[in-house]
Amino acid sequence: MPDAVSLIVRLLAPCKTLSIEERTGAIAFRMQGATERSEFSLTCLLHHPDAAHVLTIAEQAVAEQLCEGRTLVQIASQRGVSTNTVKSQVRQIFRKLNVESRVALARKLCP
């Protein structure tokens, strides 16, 4: 593995950083460089180990309403978004909190 590490260091040393962006629990950055053979760009996302448990403000609001027993349609209507948006947020909540059901979510979050 040291060979792989030294190769990565050699590739990235002359790279130009194109952008750095903070995301929830992570930092994304894009770099551009070149080797003797070709040019390349590299996009990386660095996650904080504890970041999986960080919910966005919107996800926190949806999670609270799920704990109150509201349906996806009720949550979407109350929040003024589509049901598909709420479904997507619920998937993210489940993924971030490593749960697979509303019951598991309630056990983890709700008083």
MARBA-3410 file (N, C-alpha, C, O; in Angstrom, 1 decimal):
111
0.8,-1.2,0.0,0.0,0.0,0.0,0.8,1.3,0.0,0.4,2.3,-0.5 ~ 2.0,1.3,0.6,2.8,2.5,0.5,3.0,3.0,-0.9,3.1,4.2,-1.1 ~ 3.1,2.1,-1.9,3.3,2.6,-3.3,2.1,3.4,-3.7,2.3,4.4,-4.4 ~ 0.9,2.9,-3.4,-0.3,3.7,-3.8,-0.3,5.1,-3.1,-0.7,6.0,-3.8 ~ 0.1,5.1,-1.9,0.1,6.4,-1.2,1.1,7.3,-1.8,0.8,8.5,-2.1
2.3,6.9,-2.1,3.3,7.7,-2.8,2.8,8.2,-4.2,3.1,9.3,-4.6 ~ 2.1,7.3,-4.9,1.6,7.7,-6.2,0.5,8.8,-6.1,0.6,9.7,-6.8 ~ -0.4,8.6,-5.1,-1.4,9.7,-4.9,-0.7,11.0,-4.5,-1.1,12.0,-5.0 ~ 0.2,11.0,-3.7,0.9,12.2,-3.2,1.6,12.8,-4.5,1.5,14.0,-4.6 ~ 2.3,12.0,-5.3,2.9,12.6,-6.5,1.9,13.2,-7.5,2.2,14.2,-8.1
0.7,12.5,-7.6,-0.3,13.0,-8.5,-0.9,14.3,-8.0,-1.1,15.3,-8.8 ~ -1.2,14.4,-6.7,-1.9,15.6,-6.2,-1.0,16.8,-5.9,-1.5,17.9,-5.8 ~ 0.3,16.6,-5.7,1.2,17.7,-5.3,1.1,18.9,-6.3,1.0,20.0,-5.8 ~ 1.1,18.6,-7.6,1.1,19.8,-8.5,-0.4,20.2,-8.9,-0.6,21.1,-9.7 ~ -1.4,19.6,-8.2,-2.8,19.9,-8.6,-3.2,21.3,-8.2,-2.7,21.9,-7.3
-4.1,21.8,-9.0,-4.7,23.1,-8.7,-6.1,22.9,-8.1,-6.9,22.1,-8.6 ~ -6.4,23.5,-6.9,-7.7,23.3,-6.3,-8.7,24.3,-7.0,-8.5,25.5,-7.1 ~ -9.8,23.7,-7.5,-10.8,24.5,-8.3,-11.9,25.0,-7.4,-12.3,26.1,-7.5 ~ -12.3,24.2,-6.4,-13.4,24.6,-5.5,-13.3,23.8,-4.3,-12.9,22.6,-4.2 ~ -13.8,24.4,-3.2,-14.0,23.8,-1.9,-15.3,24.2,-1.4,-15.7,25.4,-1.4
-16.1,23.2,-0.9,-17.5,23.5,-0.5,-17.8,22.8,0.7,-17.6,21.6,0.8 ~ -18.4,23.5,1.7,-18.8,22.8,2.9,-20.2,22.2,2.7,-21.1,22.9,2.2 ~ -20.4,21.0,3.1,-21.7,20.4,3.1,-22.0,19.9,4.5,-21.1,19.9,5.4 ~ -23.2,19.4,4.7,-23.5,18.9,6.0,-22.7,17.7,6.4,-22.7,16.7,5.8 ~ -21.8,17.9,7.4,-20.9,16.9,7.9,-19.8,16.5,6.9,-19.2,15.4,7.1
-19.5,17.3,5.9,-18.5,16.9,5.0,-17.9,18.2,4.3,-18.5,19.3,4.4 ~ -16.8,18.0,3.7,-16.2,19.0,2.8,-15.9,18.4,1.5,-15.4,17.3,1.4 ~ -16.4,19.1,0.4,-16.2,18.6,-0.9,-15.2,19.5,-1.6,-15.2,20.7,-1.4 ~ -14.2,18.9,-2.3,-13.3,19.7,-3.1,-13.0,19.1,-4.4,-13.0,17.9,-4.6 ~ -12.7,20.0,-5.4,-12.4,19.5,-6.7,-11.0,20.1,-7.1,-10.7,21.2,-6.9
-10.2,19.2,-7.7,-8.9,19.5,-8.1,-8.6,19.2,-9.5,-9.3,18.3,-10.1 ~ -7.7,19.8,-10.1,-7.3,19.6,-11.5,-5.8,19.4,-11.6,-5.1,20.2,-11.0 ~ -5.4,18.5,-12.4,-3.9,18.3,-12.6,-3.6,17.6,-13.9,-4.5,17.5,-14.8 ~ -2.4,17.2,-14.1,-2.0,16.6,-15.3,-0.8,15.6,-15.0,0.0,15.9,-14.2 ~ -0.8,14.6,-15.8,0.3,13.7,-15.8,1.0,13.8,-17.2,0.6,14.6,-18.0
2.1,13.0,-17.4,2.7,13.1,-18.7,1.8,12.7,-19.8,1.9,13.1,-21.0 ~ 0.8,11.8,-19.5,-0.1,11.3,-20.5,-1.4,12.0,-20.7,-1.9,12.1,-21.8 ~ -2.0,12.6,-19.6,-3.3,13.2,-19.8,-3.6,14.2,-18.6,-2.9,14.2,-17.6 ~ -4.6,15.0,-18.8,-5.1,15.9,-17.8,-6.2,15.1,-17.0,-6.8,14.2,-17.6 ~ -6.4,15.5,-15.8,-7.5,14.9,-15.0,-8.1,15.9,-14.0,-7.5,16.9,-13.7
-9.3,15.6,-13.6,-9.9,16.3,-12.5,-10.3,15.3,-11.5,-10.7,14.2,-11.8 ~ -10.4,15.7,-10.2,-10.7,14.8,-9.1,-11.6,15.5,-8.2,-11.3,16.7,-7.8 ~ -12.7,14.9,-7.9,-13.7,15.4,-6.9,-13.7,14.5,-5.7,-13.9,13.3,-5.8 ~ -13.5,15.1,-4.5,-13.4,14.3,-3.3,-14.5,14.8,-2.3,-14.7,16.0,-2.2 ~ -15.0,13.9,-1.5,-15.9,14.3,-0.4,-15.4,13.7,0.9,-15.3,12.4,1.0
-15.0,14.5,1.8,-14.4,14.1,3.1,-15.5,14.2,4.1,-16.0,15.2,4.4 ~ -15.9,13.0,4.7,-16.9,13.0,5.7,-16.3,13.0,7.1,-15.3,12.3,7.3 ~ -16.9,13.7,8.0,-16.5,13.6,9.4,-17.1,12.3,9.9,-18.3,12.0,9.6 ~ -16.4,11.5,10.7,-16.9,10.2,11.2,-18.3,10.3,11.9,-19.1,9.4,11.8 ~ -18.5,11.4,12.6,-19.8,11.5,13.4,-20.8,12.2,12.5,-21.9,12.5,13.0
-20.5,12.6,11.3,-21.4,13.4,10.5,-22.7,12.6,10.1,-23.7,13.3,9.7 ~ -22.6,11.3,10.1,-23.8,10.5,9.6,-25.0,10.8,10.5,-26.1,10.6,10.0 ~ -24.8,11.3,11.7,-25.9,11.6,12.6,-26.4,13.0,12.5,-27.3,13.4,13.3 ~ -25.8,13.8,11.6,-26.1,15.2,11.5,-27.3,15.4,10.5,-27.1,15.1,9.3 ~ -28.4,15.9,11.0,-29.5,16.1,10.1,-29.6,17.6,9.7,-29.3,18.4,10.6
-30.0,17.9,8.5,-30.3,19.3,8.1,-31.5,19.8,8.9,-32.2,19.0,9.5 ~ -31.7,21.1,8.9,-32.9,21.6,9.5,-34.2,21.1,9.0,-35.1,20.7,9.8 ~ -34.2,20.9,7.7,-35.4,20.3,7.0,-35.6,18.9,7.5,-36.8,18.5,7.8 ~ -34.5,18.1,7.5,-34.6,16.7,7.9,-35.0,16.6,9.4,-35.8,15.7,9.8 ~ -34.6,17.5,10.2,-35.0,17.5,11.6,-36.5,17.8,11.8,-37.1,17.1,12.6
-37.0,18.7,11.0,-38.4,19.0,11.0,-39.2,17.8,10.6,-40.3,17.5,11.2 ~ -38.8,17.2,9.5,-39.5,16.0,9.0,-39.4,14.9,10.0,-40.4,14.2,10.3 ~ -38.3,14.6,10.6,-38.1,13.6,11.6,-39.1,13.8,12.8,-39.7,12.9,13.3 ~ -39.2,15.1,13.2,-40.1,15.4,14.4,-41.5,15.0,14.0,-42.2,14.5,14.8 ~ -41.9,15.4,12.8,-43.3,15.1,12.4,-43.5,13.6,12.2,-44.6,13.1,12.5
-42.5,12.9,11.8,-42.6,11.4,11.7,-42.8,10.8,13.1,-43.7,9.9,13.3 ~ -42.1,11.4,14.0,-42.3,10.9,15.4,-43.6,11.2,16.0,-44.1,10.5,16.9 ~ -44.3,12.3,15.5,-45.6,12.6,15.9,-46.7,11.8,15.2,-47.9,11.9,15.5 ~ -46.2,10.9,14.3,-47.2,10.0,13.6,-47.8,10.5,12.3,-48.8,9.9,11.8 ~ -47.3,11.6,11.8,-47.9,12.2,10.6,-47.5,11.4,9.4,-46.4,10.8,9.3
-48.4,11.4,8.4,-48.1,10.7,7.1,-47.2,11.6,6.2,-47.0,12.8,6.5 ~ -46.7,11.0,5.2,-45.8,11.8,4.2,-46.6,12.9,3.6,-46.1,14.0,3.4 ~ -47.9,12.6,3.2,-48.8,13.6,2.6,-49.0,14.7,3.5,-49.0,15.9,3.1 ~ -49.3,14.4,4.8,-49.5,15.5,5.8,-48.3,16.4,6.0,-48.4,17.6,6.1 ~ -47.1,15.7,6.0,-45.9,16.5,6.2,-45.6,17.4,5.0,-45.3,18.5,5.2
-45.8,16.8,3.8,-45.6,17.6,2.6,-46.5,18.8,2.5,-46.1,19.9,2.2 ~ -47.8,18.6,2.9,-48.7,19.6,2.8,-48.4,20.7,3.8,-48.4,21.9,3.5 ~ -48.0,20.3,5.0,-47.7,21.3,6.1,-46.4,22.1,5.7,-46.3,23.3,6.1 ~ -45.5,21.4,5.1,-44.2,22.1,4.8,-44.2,22.8,3.4,-43.3,23.6,3.1 ~ -45.3,22.6,2.6,-45.4,23.2,1.4,-44.4,22.7,0.3,-43.9,23.4,-0.6
-44.2,21.4,0.4,-43.3,20.7,-0.6,-44.0,19.5,-1.2,-45.1,19.1,-0.7 ~ -43.4,18.9,-2.2,-44.0,17.7,-2.7,-43.8,16.5,-1.8,-42.9,16.4,-1.0 ~ -44.7,15.5,-2.0,-44.5,14.2,-1.3,-43.2,13.6,-1.6,-42.6,12.9,-0.8 ~ -42.8,13.7,-2.9,-41.5,13.1,-3.3,-40.3,13.8,-2.6,-39.3,13.1,-2.2 ~ -40.4,15.0,-2.3,-39.4,15.7,-1.5,-39.3,15.1,-0.1,-38.2,14.8,0.4
-40.4,14.9,0.5,-40.5,14.4,1.8,-40.0,12.9,1.8,-39.2,12.5,2.7 ~ -40.3,12.2,0.8,-39.8,10.8,0.7,-38.3,10.8,0.6,-37.7,10.0,1.3 ~ -37.8,11.7,-0.2,-36.3,11.8,-0.3,-35.7,12.2,1.1,-34.6,11.6,1.5 ~ -36.3,13.1,1.8,-35.8,13.5,3.1,-35.8,12.3,4.1,-34.9,12.2,4.9 ~ -36.9,11.6,4.0,-37.1,10.4,4.9,-36.0,9.4,4.6,-35.4,8.8,5.6
-35.7,9.1,3.4,-34.6,8.2,3.0,-33.3,8.7,3.6,-32.5,7.9,4.1 ~ -33.0,10.0,3.5,-31.8,10.6,4.0,-31.7,10.4,5.5,-30.7,10.1,6.1 ~ -32.8,10.7,6.2,-32.9,10.6,7.6,-32.6,9.1,8.0,-31.8,8.9,8.9 ~ -33.2,8.2,7.4,-33.0,6.8,7.7,-31.6,6.4,7.5,-31.0,5.7,8.3 ~ -31.0,6.9,6.4,-29.6,6.5,6.1,-28.7,7.1,7.1,-27.8,6.4,7.6
-28.8,8.4,7.4,-27.9,9.1,8.3,-28.0,8.5,9.7,-27.0,8.4,10.4 ~ -29.2,8.1,10.1,-29.4,7.6,11.5,-29.3,6.1,11.5,-29.5,5.5,12.6 ~ -29.1,5.4,10.4,-28.9,4.0,10.3,-30.1,3.3,10.9,-30.0,2.4,11.7 ~ -31.3,3.7,10.4,-32.6,3.0,10.8,-33.3,2.6,9.5,-33.0,3.1,8.5 ~ -34.2,1.6,9.7,-34.9,1.1,8.5,-36.4,1.3,8.6,-37.2,0.9,7.7
-36.9,1.9,9.7,-38.4,2.1,9.8,-38.7,3.3,10.7,-37.8,3.8,11.4 ~ -40.0,3.7,10.7,-40.4,4.7,11.6,-40.3,4.3,13.0,-40.0,5.2,13.9 ~ -40.6,3.1,13.3,-40.5,2.6,14.7,-39.1,2.7,15.2,-38.8,3.2,16.3 ~ -38.1,2.3,14.4,-36.7,2.4,14.8,-36.3,3.9,14.9,-35.5,4.2,15.8 ~ -36.8,4.7,14.0,-36.5,6.2,14.1,-37.1,6.7,15.4,-36.4,7.5,16.1
-38.3,6.4,15.7,-39.0,6.8,17.0,-38.2,6.4,18.2,-38.0,7.1,19.2 ~ -37.7,5.2,18.2,-36.9,4.7,19.3,-35.6,5.4,19.5,-35.1,5.6,20.6 ~ -35.1,5.8,18.3,-33.8,6.5,18.4,-33.9,8.0,18.7,-33.1,8.6,19.5 ~ -35.0,8.7,18.2,-35.1,10.1,18.3,-36.1,10.6,19.3,-35.9,11.6,20.0 ~ -37.2,10.0,19.4,-38.4,10.5,20.1,-38.4,10.2,21.6,-37.9,9.1,22.0
-38.8,11.2,22.4,-38.9,11.0,23.8,-39.9,10.0,24.2,-40.1,9.7,25.4
END
